[in-house]
Amino acid sequence: MNKIITLIVALGALAAGVMLFGQVNKQSPVEFALHYQQAREINNFELTDHLGEKFNNESLKGQWSWVFFGYTSCPDVCPTTLQEMNFIYDDLKAIATNSQVLLVSVDPKRDTQDKLASYIGYFNPEFKALYGDHGMLFPFARNLGLMYAITEPEQSDDENNPSDNVQSYLVDHSASLVLINPAGKVEAIFKPKQALGVVPVIEGDKLVSDFDKIVKLYNN
């Protein structure tokens, strides 16, 4: 009798295992993002948001955070990316209501709190803009797998307006989006579509597709 009961239990466990294996296999793999098998830790950091509130590691907890490095004087990549994120924002929130979009300014000299508030609000009032000094920004960027570098400004020919030299510089920066999971760790990186002579563009439909898969994998 005991042997029969043991056999029934074993068969039940085997059937459950087969069903679980089948369900895992049915989950479509992430196609377009660099999805880390083990989420990466984020070192301690502290920035300030466009409302003047402190933003640190704890501010990431419980949220799916989309982090993009840019600046308000950016002529192409930044407005294009933020516009695309606004277009798909409702889709992202349909997948996970606890989603937030974060612009981290790499231009603390020009991007004041008021300027950032006006800029980010233009794209979506729910988006947040963050700022800090380079001493915090550089290690934070490296930690997330991103980079930025300020190019030397061209010298102005107008001796009466030397300030033009200060205002004319550009900042080279990554065009990728970093996805941080609700545990406050780096879950994935989405790189833009690259083409010679064309502004790098995040493809919203692909981002939404992979985000849905990542959230399902995370919750299983």
PyRosetta script that sets phi, psi and omega in degrees:
from pyrosetta import init, pose_from_sequence

init()
pose = pose_from_sequence("MNKIITLIVALGALAAGVMLFGQVNKQSPVEFALHYQQAREINNFELTDHLGEKFNNESLKGQWSWVFFGYTSCPDVCPTTLQEMNFIYDDLKAIATNSQVLLVSVDPKRDTQDKLASYIGYFNPEFKALYGDHGMLFPFARNLGLMYAITEPEQSDDENNPSDNVQSYLVDHSASLVLINPAGKVEAIFKPKQALGVVPVIEGDKLVSDFDKIVKLYNN")
pose.set_psi(1, -45.2)
pose.set_omega(1, 179.7)
pose.set_phi(2, -62.0)
pose.set_psi(2, -35.8)
pose.set_omega(2, 179.7)
pose.set_phi(3, -65.9)
pose.set_psi(3, -38.1)
pose.set_omega(3, 180.0)
pose.set_phi(4, -66.2)
pose.set_psi(4, -44.1)
pose.set_omega(4, 179.4)
pose.set_phi(5, -62.4)
pose.set_psi(5, -42.6)
pose.set_omega(5, 179.5)
pose.set_phi(6, -62.3)
pose.set_psi(6, -40.1)
pose.set_omega(6, -179.4)
pose.set_phi(7, -66.1)
pose.set_psi(7, -40.5)
pose.set_omega(7, 179.7)
pose.set_phi(8, -64.3)
pose.set_psi(8, -43.4)
pose.set_omega(8, 179.2)
pose.set_phi(9, -62.5)
pose.set_psi(9, -42.7)
pose.set_omega(9, -179.2)
pose.set_phi(10, -64.2)
pose.set_psi(10, -42.4)
pose.set_omega(10, 179.8)
pose.set_phi(11, -65.7)
pose.set_psi(11, -37.6)
pose.set_omega(11, 178.3)
pose.set_phi(12, -64.6)
pose.set_psi(12, -42.5)
pose.set_omega(12, 178.7)
pose.set_phi(13, -64.2)
pose.set_psi(13, -40.1)
pose.set_omega(13, 179.0)
pose.set_phi(14, -63.3)
pose.set_psi(14, -43.2)
pose.set_omega(14, 180.0)
pose.set_phi(15, -63.4)
pose.set_psi(15, -41.8)
pose.set_omega(15, 179.1)
pose.set_phi(16, -63.7)
pose.set_psi(16, -39.5)
pose.set_omega(16, 178.9)
pose.set_phi(17, -64.6)
pose.set_psi(17, -40.6)
pose.set_omega(17, 179.0)
pose.set_phi(18, -64.7)
pose.set_psi(18, -42.1)
pose.set_omega(18, 179.4)
pose.set_phi(19, -63.8)
pose.set_psi(19, -43.1)
pose.set_omega(19, 179.8)
pose.set_phi(20, -63.6)
pose.set_psi(20, -42.7)
pose.set_omega(20, 179.1)
pose.set_phi(21, -61.4)
pose.set_psi(21, -40.0)
pose.set_omega(21, 179.8)
pose.set_phi(22, -66.0)
pose.set_psi(22, -39.8)
pose.set_omega(22, 179.5)
pose.set_phi(23, -66.0)
pose.set_psi(23, -41.0)
pose.set_omega(23, 178.8)
pose.set_phi(24, -63.1)
pose.set_psi(24, -42.2)
pose.set_omega(24, -179.2)
pose.set_phi(25, -67.1)
pose.set_psi(25, -28.1)
pose.set_omega(25, 179.6)
pose.set_phi(26, -72.2)
pose.set_psi(26, -21.7)
pose.set_omega(26, 179.6)
pose.set_phi(27, -68.5)
pose.set_psi(27, 116.8)
pose.set_omega(27, -177.8)
pose.set_phi(28, -64.8)
pose.set_psi(28, 139.3)
pose.set_omega(28, 179.6)
pose.set_phi(29, -72.3)
pose.set_psi(29, 154.7)
pose.set_omega(29, 174.8)
pose.set_phi(30, -65.8)
pose.set_psi(30, 129.6)
pose.set_omega(30, -171.5)
pose.set_phi(31, -101.1)
pose.set_psi(31, -37.9)
pose.set_omega(31, -167.1)
pose.set_phi(32, -112.1)
pose.set_psi(32, -21.9)
pose.set_omega(32, -176.6)
pose.set_phi(33, -93.6)
pose.set_psi(33, 158.3)
pose.set_omega(33, 166.9)
pose.set_phi(34, -84.4)
pose.set_psi(34, 101.7)
pose.set_omega(34, -174.3)
pose.set_phi(35, -103.2)
pose.set_psi(35, 116.2)
pose.set_omega(35, -177.2)
pose.set_phi(36, -73.8)
pose.set_psi(36, 131.9)
pose.set_omega(36, 176.0)
pose.set_phi(37, -64.8)
pose.set_psi(37, -34.1)
pose.set_omega(37, 175.2)
pose.set_phi(38, -125.7)
pose.set_psi(38, 116.7)
pose.set_omega(38, -176.4)
pose.set_phi(39, -56.9)
pose.set_psi(39, 144.9)
pose.set_omega(39, -175.3)
pose.set_phi(40, -92.0)
pose.set_psi(40, 137.5)
pose.set_omega(40, 178.3)
pose.set_phi(41, -67.8)
pose.set_psi(41, 148.4)
pose.set_omega(41, 175.3)
pose.set_phi(42, -111.6)
pose.set_psi(42, 123.4)
pose.set_omega(42, 179.8)
pose.set_phi(43, -65.2)
pose.set_psi(43, 160.7)
pose.set_omega(43, -179.8)
pose.set_phi(44, -60.1)
pose.set_psi(44, 134.5)
pose.set_omega(44, 177.6)
pose.set_phi(45, -145.9)
pose.set_psi(45, 161.0)
pose.set_omega(45, 174.7)
pose.set_phi(46, -147.5)
pose.set_psi(46, 119.5)
pose.set_omega(46, 177.1)
pose.set_phi(47, -121.4)
pose.set_psi(47, -176.9)
pose.set_omega(47, 177.2)
pose.set_phi(48, -127.3)
pose.set_psi(48, 138.0)
pose.set_omega(48, -179.7)
pose.set_phi(49, -89.4)
pose.set_psi(49, 176.2)
pose.set_omega(49, -173.6)
pose.set_phi(50, -70.2)
pose.set_psi(50, -6.3)
pose.set_omega(50, 175.4)
pose.set_phi(51, -99.5)
pose.set_psi(51, 0.8)
pose.set_omega(51, 179.5)
pose.set_phi(52, 89.0)
pose.set_psi(52, 6.9)
pose.set_omega(52, -179.4)
pose.set_phi(53, -90.4)
pose.set_psi(53, 145.3)
pose.set_omega(53, 177.5)
pose.set_phi(54, -67.8)
pose.set_psi(54, 142.2)
pose.set_omega(54, 179.6)
pose.set_phi(55, -133.2)
pose.set_psi(55, 119.1)
pose.set_omega(55, -177.4)
pose.set_phi(56, -140.6)
pose.set_psi(56, -163.1)
pose.set_omega(56, -177.5)
pose.set_phi(57, -56.6)
pose.set_psi(57, -38.4)
pose.set_omega(57, -179.1)
pose.set_phi(58, -65.5)
pose.set_psi(58, -26.5)
pose.set_omega(58, -179.7)
pose.set_phi(59, -70.1)
pose.set_psi(59, -15.3)
pose.set_omega(59, 179.2)
pose.set_phi(60, -89.7)
pose.set_psi(60, -21.1)
pose.set_omega(60, -174.6)
pose.set_phi(61, -65.6)
pose.set_psi(61, 134.9)
pose.set_omega(61, 178.2)
pose.set_phi(62, 81.4)
pose.set_psi(62, 6.2)
pose.set_omega(62, -177.9)
pose.set_phi(63, -127.0)
pose.set_psi(63, 150.3)
pose.set_omega(63, 164.1)
pose.set_phi(64, -93.2)
pose.set_psi(64, 112.2)
pose.set_omega(64, -172.5)
pose.set_phi(65, -109.4)
pose.set_psi(65, 129.1)
pose.set_omega(65, 175.8)
pose.set_phi(66, -102.4)
pose.set_psi(66, 113.7)
pose.set_omega(66, -173.7)
pose.set_phi(67, -109.9)
pose.set_psi(67, 128.1)
pose.set_omega(67, 179.8)
pose.set_phi(68, -131.1)
pose.set_psi(68, 131.6)
pose.set_omega(68, 177.9)
pose.set_phi(69, -93.8)
pose.set_psi(69, 129.3)
pose.set_omega(69, -179.0)
pose.set_phi(70, -167.8)
pose.set_psi(70, -163.2)
pose.set_omega(70, 179.9)
pose.set_phi(71, -161.4)
pose.set_psi(71, 158.2)
pose.set_omega(71, -170.6)
pose.set_phi(72, -70.7)
pose.set_psi(72, -22.7)
pose.set_omega(72, 179.4)
pose.set_phi(73, -89.2)
pose.set_psi(73, 2.8)
pose.set_omega(73, -179.8)
pose.set_phi(74, -62.1)
pose.set_psi(74, 129.1)
pose.set_omega(74, -174.5)
pose.set_phi(75, -82.4)
pose.set_psi(75, -16.8)
pose.set_omega(75, -171.8)
pose.set_phi(76, -145.5)
pose.set_psi(76, -62.0)
pose.set_omega(76, -171.8)
pose.set_phi(77, -60.8)
pose.set_psi(77, -45.8)
pose.set_omega(77, -174.8)
pose.set_phi(78, -64.5)
pose.set_psi(78, -53.6)
pose.set_omega(78, -179.9)
pose.set_phi(79, -63.5)
pose.set_psi(79, -34.5)
pose.set_omega(79, 179.0)
pose.set_phi(80, -64.9)
pose.set_psi(80, -44.9)
pose.set_omega(80, -178.9)
pose.set_phi(81, -66.9)
pose.set_psi(81, -46.2)
pose.set_omega(81, -179.2)
pose.set_phi(82, -65.5)
pose.set_psi(82, -35.5)
pose.set_omega(82, 176.3)
pose.set_phi(83, -64.6)
pose.set_psi(83, -41.7)
pose.set_omega(83, 179.1)
pose.set_phi(84, -65.2)
pose.set_psi(84, -39.7)
pose.set_omega(84, 178.3)
pose.set_phi(85, -64.8)
pose.set_psi(85, -34.4)
pose.set_omega(85, 176.0)
pose.set_phi(86, -67.1)
pose.set_psi(86, -39.7)
pose.set_omega(86, 179.6)
pose.set_phi(87, -59.7)
pose.set_psi(87, -39.3)
pose.set_omega(87, -174.2)
pose.set_phi(88, -101.2)
pose.set_psi(88, 4.1)
pose.set_omega(88, -174.0)
pose.set_phi(89, -59.0)
pose.set_psi(89, -41.9)
pose.set_omega(89, 178.6)
pose.set_phi(90, -63.4)
pose.set_psi(90, -35.7)
pose.set_omega(90, 177.8)
pose.set_phi(91, -66.8)
pose.set_psi(91, -40.0)
pose.set_omega(91, 178.3)
pose.set_phi(92, -63.9)
pose.set_psi(92, -42.0)
pose.set_omega(92, -179.1)
pose.set_phi(93, -72.4)
pose.set_psi(93, -24.0)
pose.set_omega(93, 175.3)
pose.set_phi(94, -69.7)
pose.set_psi(94, -30.2)
pose.set_omega(94, 177.5)
pose.set_phi(95, -79.8)
pose.set_psi(95, -43.7)
pose.set_omega(95, 179.6)
pose.set_phi(96, -146.7)
pose.set_psi(96, 111.0)
pose.set_omega(96, -176.9)
pose.set_phi(97, -63.5)
pose.set_psi(97, -24.5)
pose.set_omega(97, -179.9)
pose.set_phi(98, -89.4)
pose.set_psi(98, 51.5)
pose.set_omega(98, 178.7)
pose.set_phi(99, -105.1)
pose.set_psi(99, 141.4)
pose.set_omega(99, 176.0)
pose.set_phi(100, -139.8)
pose.set_psi(100, 144.8)
pose.set_omega(100, 179.6)
pose.set_phi(101, -108.7)
pose.set_psi(101, 128.0)
pose.set_omega(101, -174.5)
pose.set_phi(102, -124.7)
pose.set_psi(102, 122.1)
pose.set_omega(102, 171.2)
pose.set_phi(103, -98.3)
pose.set_psi(103, 122.3)
pose.set_omega(103, 176.9)
pose.set_phi(104, -103.0)
pose.set_psi(104, 116.8)
pose.set_omega(104, -177.9)
pose.set_phi(105, -73.4)
pose.set_psi(105, 132.8)
pose.set_omega(105, 176.7)
pose.set_phi(106, -104.7)
pose.set_psi(106, 17.1)
pose.set_omega(106, -177.4)
pose.set_phi(107, -132.5)
pose.set_psi(107, 65.2)
pose.set_omega(107, -175.2)
pose.set_phi(108, -63.4)
pose.set_psi(108, -21.8)
pose.set_omega(108, -179.7)
pose.set_phi(109, -66.4)
pose.set_psi(109, -40.0)
pose.set_omega(109, -176.3)
pose.set_phi(110, -103.1)
pose.set_psi(110, -26.9)
pose.set_omega(110, -174.9)
pose.set_phi(111, -87.2)
pose.set_psi(111, 86.0)
pose.set_omega(111, 176.1)
pose.set_phi(112, -74.4)
pose.set_psi(112, 168.1)
pose.set_omega(112, 179.3)
pose.set_phi(113, -59.4)
pose.set_psi(113, -45.4)
pose.set_omega(113, -179.1)
pose.set_phi(114, -63.9)
pose.set_psi(114, -40.5)
pose.set_omega(114, -179.3)
pose.set_phi(115, -65.6)
pose.set_psi(115, -41.8)
pose.set_omega(115, 178.6)
pose.set_phi(116, -65.6)
pose.set_psi(116, -39.6)
pose.set_omega(116, -179.8)
pose.set_phi(117, -61.9)
pose.set_psi(117, -44.4)
pose.set_omega(117, 179.8)
pose.set_phi(118, -66.7)
pose.set_psi(118, -41.1)
pose.set_omega(118, -176.3)
pose.set_phi(119, -67.4)
pose.set_psi(119, -51.8)
pose.set_omega(119, -174.9)
pose.set_phi(120, -69.3)
pose.set_psi(120, -32.3)
pose.set_omega(120, 179.0)
pose.set_phi(121, -66.3)
pose.set_psi(121, -25.3)
pose.set_omega(121, 179.2)
pose.set_phi(122, -64.4)
pose.set_psi(122, -35.8)
pose.set_omega(122, -177.6)
pose.set_phi(123, -84.2)
pose.set_psi(123, -45.4)
pose.set_omega(123, 178.4)
pose.set_phi(124, -166.9)
pose.set_psi(124, 127.9)
pose.set_omega(124, -177.9)
pose.set_phi(125, -65.7)
pose.set_psi(125, -14.8)
pose.set_omega(125, 178.9)
pose.set_phi(126, -89.9)
pose.set_psi(126, -14.6)
pose.set_omega(126, 178.0)
pose.set_phi(127, -70.4)
pose.set_psi(127, 155.1)
pose.set_omega(127, 177.8)
pose.set_phi(128, -120.9)
pose.set_psi(128, 144.4)
pose.set_omega(128, 173.7)
pose.set_phi(129, -114.5)
pose.set_psi(129, 135.5)
pose.set_omega(129, -176.9)
pose.set_phi(130, -119.9)
pose.set_psi(130, 149.4)
pose.set_omega(130, 177.7)
pose.set_phi(131, -146.5)
pose.set_psi(131, 161.6)
pose.set_omega(131, 179.3)
pose.set_phi(132, -174.5)
pose.set_psi(132, 179.1)
pose.set_omega(132, 179.3)
pose.set_phi(133, -84.3)
pose.set_psi(133, 168.0)
pose.set_omega(133, -176.1)
pose.set_phi(134, -63.4)
pose.set_psi(134, -28.0)
pose.set_omega(134, 178.5)
pose.set_phi(135, -60.2)
pose.set_psi(135, -28.2)
pose.set_omega(135, 176.6)
pose.set_phi(136, -95.7)
pose.set_psi(136, -37.2)
pose.set_omega(136, -174.1)
pose.set_phi(137, -68.2)
pose.set_psi(137, -43.7)
pose.set_omega(137, -177.2)
pose.set_phi(138, -58.6)
pose.set_psi(138, -53.9)
pose.set_omega(138, 179.3)
pose.set_phi(139, -65.5)
pose.set_psi(139, -32.1)
pose.set_omega(139, 178.3)
pose.set_phi(140, -65.4)
pose.set_psi(140, -43.5)
pose.set_omega(140, 178.2)
pose.set_phi(141, -61.9)
pose.set_psi(141, -47.7)
pose.set_omega(141, 180.0)
pose.set_phi(142, -60.6)
pose.set_psi(142, -40.6)
pose.set_omega(142, -179.8)
pose.set_phi(143, -60.1)
pose.set_psi(143, -35.0)
pose.set_omega(143, -178.9)
pose.set_phi(144, -87.3)
pose.set_psi(144, -4.5)
pose.set_omega(144, -179.4)
pose.set_phi(145, 85.6)
pose.set_psi(145, 22.2)
pose.set_omega(145, -179.7)
pose.set_phi(146, -116.4)
pose.set_psi(146, 175.6)
pose.set_omega(146, 178.9)
pose.set_phi(147, -151.1)
pose.set_psi(147, 161.9)
pose.set_omega(147, 170.1)
pose.set_phi(148, -157.4)
pose.set_psi(148, 155.8)
pose.set_omega(148, 179.9)
pose.set_phi(149, -152.6)
pose.set_psi(149, 133.3)
pose.set_omega(149, -180.0)
pose.set_phi(150, -87.1)
pose.set_psi(150, 126.6)
pose.set_omega(150, 179.1)
pose.set_phi(151, -83.4)
pose.set_psi(151, 151.0)
pose.set_omega(151, 179.9)
pose.set_phi(152, -68.2)
pose.set_psi(152, 132.5)
pose.set_omega(152, 179.0)
pose.set_phi(153, -69.0)
pose.set_psi(153, 146.1)
pose.set_omega(153, 175.6)
pose.set_phi(154, -73.2)
pose.set_psi(154, 143.5)
pose.set_omega(154, -179.5)
pose.set_phi(155, -71.6)
pose.set_psi(155, 132.5)
pose.set_omega(155, 179.3)
pose.set_phi(156, -77.1)
pose.set_psi(156, 141.2)
pose.set_omega(156, 177.2)
pose.set_phi(157, -81.6)
pose.set_psi(157, -12.5)
pose.set_omega(157, -177.8)
pose.set_phi(158, -91.1)
pose.set_psi(158, 104.1)
pose.set_omega(158, -178.3)
pose.set_phi(159, -67.6)
pose.set_psi(159, -19.0)
pose.set_omega(159, -179.5)
pose.set_phi(160, -81.6)
pose.set_psi(160, -11.6)
pose.set_omega(160, -179.1)
pose.set_phi(161, -131.6)
pose.set_psi(161, 65.7)
pose.set_omega(161, 179.6)
pose.set_phi(162, -63.6)
pose.set_psi(162, -19.2)
pose.set_omega(162, -179.7)
pose.set_phi(163, -66.3)
pose.set_psi(163, -18.5)
pose.set_omega(163, 178.5)
pose.set_phi(164, -59.6)
pose.set_psi(164, -31.8)
pose.set_omega(164, -179.8)
pose.set_phi(165, -64.9)
pose.set_psi(165, -33.6)
pose.set_omega(165, -178.5)
pose.set_phi(166, -74.8)
pose.set_psi(166, -33.6)
pose.set_omega(166, -172.9)
pose.set_phi(167, -90.0)
pose.set_psi(167, -10.0)
pose.set_omega(167, -169.7)
pose.set_phi(168, -96.0)
pose.set_psi(168, -3.8)
pose.set_omega(168, -174.5)
pose.set_phi(169, -75.0)
pose.set_psi(169, 157.2)
pose.set_omega(169, 175.4)
pose.set_phi(170, -112.0)
pose.set_psi(170, 162.8)
pose.set_omega(170, 176.5)
pose.set_phi(171, -123.0)
pose.set_psi(171, 118.4)
pose.set_omega(171, 173.9)
pose.set_phi(172, -78.2)
pose.set_psi(172, 133.2)
pose.set_omega(172, -178.4)
pose.set_phi(173, -152.7)
pose.set_psi(173, 159.3)
pose.set_omega(173, 177.2)
pose.set_phi(174, -61.5)
pose.set_psi(174, 143.7)
pose.set_omega(174, 177.9)
pose.set_phi(175, -103.1)
pose.set_psi(175, 9.3)
pose.set_omega(175, -178.5)
pose.set_phi(176, -83.4)
pose.set_psi(176, 159.7)
pose.set_omega(176, 173.8)
pose.set_phi(177, -110.5)
pose.set_psi(177, 132.8)
pose.set_omega(177, 177.8)
pose.set_phi(178, -101.7)
pose.set_psi(178, 131.4)
pose.set_omega(178, 177.1)
pose.set_phi(179, -102.6)
pose.set_psi(179, 121.2)
pose.set_omega(179, 178.8)
pose.set_phi(180, -108.2)
pose.set_psi(180, 131.2)
pose.set_omega(180, -175.3)
pose.set_phi(181, -81.9)
pose.set_psi(181, 171.7)
pose.set_omega(181, -177.2)
pose.set_phi(182, -63.9)
pose.set_psi(182, -11.6)
pose.set_omega(182, 174.8)
pose.set_phi(183, -86.1)
pose.set_psi(183, -1.5)
pose.set_omega(183, 179.1)
pose.set_phi(184, 81.2)
pose.set_psi(184, 28.4)
pose.set_omega(184, -179.7)
pose.set_phi(185, -122.5)
pose.set_psi(185, 154.6)
pose.set_omega(185, 179.7)
pose.set_phi(186, -71.2)
pose.set_psi(186, 118.7)
pose.set_omega(186, -177.0)
pose.set_phi(187, -97.1)
pose.set_psi(187, -38.9)
pose.set_omega(187, -175.6)
pose.set_phi(188, -162.7)
pose.set_psi(188, 163.2)
pose.set_omega(188, 174.6)
pose.set_phi(189, -127.9)
pose.set_psi(189, 130.6)
pose.set_omega(189, 177.2)
pose.set_phi(190, -106.6)
pose.set_psi(190, 118.7)
pose.set_omega(190, 179.7)
pose.set_phi(191, -96.1)
pose.set_psi(191, 147.2)
pose.set_omega(191, -178.3)
pose.set_phi(192, -77.2)
pose.set_psi(192, 163.3)
pose.set_omega(192, 174.2)
pose.set_phi(193, -72.6)
pose.set_psi(193, 128.9)
pose.set_omega(193, -177.1)
pose.set_phi(194, -109.7)
pose.set_psi(194, 136.5)
pose.set_omega(194, 175.3)
pose.set_phi(195, -150.0)
pose.set_psi(195, 139.4)
pose.set_omega(195, -176.8)
pose.set_phi(196, -58.2)
pose.set_psi(196, 125.9)
pose.set_omega(196, 177.5)
pose.set_phi(197, 78.1)
pose.set_psi(197, 8.0)
pose.set_omega(197, -178.2)
pose.set_phi(198, -122.6)
pose.set_psi(198, 142.6)
pose.set_omega(198, 178.7)
pose.set_phi(199, -62.3)
pose.set_psi(199, 129.5)
pose.set_omega(199, 177.1)
pose.set_phi(200, -57.9)
pose.set_psi(200, 131.5)
pose.set_omega(200, -174.1)
pose.set_phi(201, -128.3)
pose.set_psi(201, 131.1)
pose.set_omega(201, 172.5)
pose.set_phi(202, -75.8)
pose.set_psi(202, 128.4)
pose.set_omega(202, -179.6)
pose.set_phi(203, -90.3)
pose.set_psi(203, 105.5)
pose.set_omega(203, -171.9)
pose.set_phi(204, -58.5)
pose.set_psi(204, -41.2)
pose.set_omega(204, -177.1)
pose.set_phi(205, -64.6)
pose.set_psi(205, -38.0)
pose.set_omega(205, 179.1)
pose.set_phi(206, -70.6)
pose.set_psi(206, -37.2)
pose.set_omega(206, 178.3)
pose.set_phi(207, -63.7)
pose.set_psi(207, -45.4)
pose.set_omega(207, 179.3)
pose.set_phi(208, -62.9)
pose.set_psi(208, -43.0)
pose.set_omega(208, -179.8)
pose.set_phi(209, -59.4)
pose.set_psi(209, -47.3)
pose.set_omega(209, -179.2)
pose.set_phi(210, -71.2)
pose.set_psi(210, -35.2)
pose.set_omega(210, 179.4)
pose.set_phi(211, -61.2)
pose.set_psi(211, -41.8)
pose.set_omega(211, 178.1)
pose.set_phi(212, -58.8)
pose.set_psi(212, -43.0)
pose.set_omega(212, 179.7)
pose.set_phi(213, -68.2)
pose.set_psi(213, -41.1)
pose.set_omega(213, -178.9)
pose.set_phi(214, -64.7)
pose.set_psi(214, -42.8)
pose.set_omega(214, 179.7)
pose.set_phi(215, -63.4)
pose.set_psi(215, -40.8)
pose.set_omega(215, 179.1)
pose.set_phi(216, -65.2)
pose.set_psi(216, -42.0)
pose.set_omega(216, 177.6)
pose.set_phi(217, -63.8)
pose.set_psi(217, -40.0)
pose.set_omega(217, -178.6)
pose.set_phi(218, -65.9)
pose.set_psi(218, -36.7)
pose.set_omega(218, -176.2)
pose.set_phi(219, -83.7)
pose.set_psi(219, -13.8)
pose.set_omega(219, 179.7)
pose.set_phi(220, -81.7)
pose.dump_pdb("model.pdb")
